Amino acid sequence: FGSLLDICLITQIITGLLLAMHYTADTSLAFSSVAHMCRDVQFGWLIRNLHANGASLFFMCIYLHIGRGLYYGSYLNKETWNIGIILLLALMATAFVGYVLPWGQMSFWGATVITNLFSAIPYIGQTLVEWAWGGFSVDNPTLT
């Protein structure tokens, strides 16, 4: 699964950079820029679909890789296993940021729902949410 993960990661980076070249972060233009990518950019629809579906394939390969490690008892090698856990958490944080960045569609709602899960933590939850957002809500000027 290591080589599949490499191929998926390289594809994600390349397609993400190509999509970022045409994306506009302004809330009033974000949807139009995505429509422009799919309609006017040569093979833009393919790049967008490769990026979206490549992320799912990447996470499936990650989970199969972890499952194989569990099956063969790799968790007994604590240093390697702990580094793998750190890499998995970093990967999920990166995926969250990649999900939040395309502002102006469903991402504001998704980011709000996911970060509001912090409020379920006793005693410090509300403070964590306000710290993460800088207040109760964030608007366009914080992104541009």
N, C-alpha and C positions, 0 to 999 in steps of 0.2 A: 504493500500500500504506500510505501514511501515514494516511489516514482510517480504514482497517481497523484499523491499530495503535491509533489513538485509541479507536475503539469497543471493541476488545478490552481495552485498559487500563482504561477507565472501567468496563466490565462486571466485570473482575477486582476492581477496588477496591470497587465497590458490593457484589458478592456476597461478597467476603472479609469486609467489615465486617458484613454480615448474618449470615454464618456465625459470626464471632467473638463476636457477641452471645449465641449459644446454646452456645458451646463451653466445656467444662470441661477444664483442663489437668492435673487429677489423674489419675495412671495407672490408678486403679481405676474412675474415672468417665468417662474419655475416650470409650470405645466407646459407652457408654450415651448420652452427650450427642449423638454423631453419629446414633445410632438415633432419639433424640428429635427431632432436626432433621428427619430424613427422614419420620418418621411423624406427629408431632404439630404441627409448625409448618406453617402454611398455605403451600403451594408450596415447602416446605423441600427436597423431593426435586429440584425443578426448579432451585432456587438452587444446591444442591450439584453437580448435573450441569453447570449452566452454568459454575460455577467450575472444575470439573475439566477439562471439555472446552474451555473458553475458554482455558485455559493452553496447551493443545496448539495451538489455532488461533493464539494469539498468537505462539508460537515459530515456527510455519510461516510466518506473515507476516513475522516478523523475518528468517528465513533467505531468503525470497524477496526481501525488500528488500536484503539483503546481496548476494545473487546478481545482482540488477539493477545494483547499484553496481559489482560486479566486471565485469559484461558491458560496461557503458558506460565503464569506466576511471576511475571516481570515486576510486580509490586514488591517483591522481596528485595530487589536492588533499590534501596530507598533513595539514594542520591539521584539516580536516573529518573525514578518515578516522580519525585518531588519537582524536578526540573520540568518533566512532562506536564504536571499539574499547573505549574506557573505558566508554561507556554499555552495551555488550554485556556486559562483565565485571560491571558493577554489576547488570545485569538478571539474570545467572546467579547472582550471589551472593544477590540477593533471592529468586529462585526456590528456591535451596537452603534459605534460612531458612524460607520458606513450606512447604517439604517437611518440614523437621525439626520445626517447631512443633507439628503435631498429634501429640503424644506419646501413647504408649499403644497404638498399633496397630503398623504396620510401620516407623514412622519412626525408632525407636531403632536398629533394624537397619540401615536405609538410611544414617543419619547416621554410624554406626560404620564401615560399609563405605567410604563416600565419604571420610571423614576419614582412615581408615587408609591410603588411597592416598598420603598424605603420607609414610608410613614408607618408601616406595620411593625417596625423595630421599636420595642418598648423604650421609653424615656428619651431617646435621641432621634427617633424617626422623623418628627416634624422639622427638627433642626437640620437634619441631613438633606431633606427635600429642599428647604429654603437655601441651604448652602450650595447644593447642586445647581439650582436654577438662579440663584442670586435674588430670590424673591418668590412670589407665588406664580408668576408667569413671565415668559420671555417673548419679546417681539422681534421683528425683523432687524432693527439696528444692531443687535448683538451678534449677528452673523456676518454682516458686511462691513 
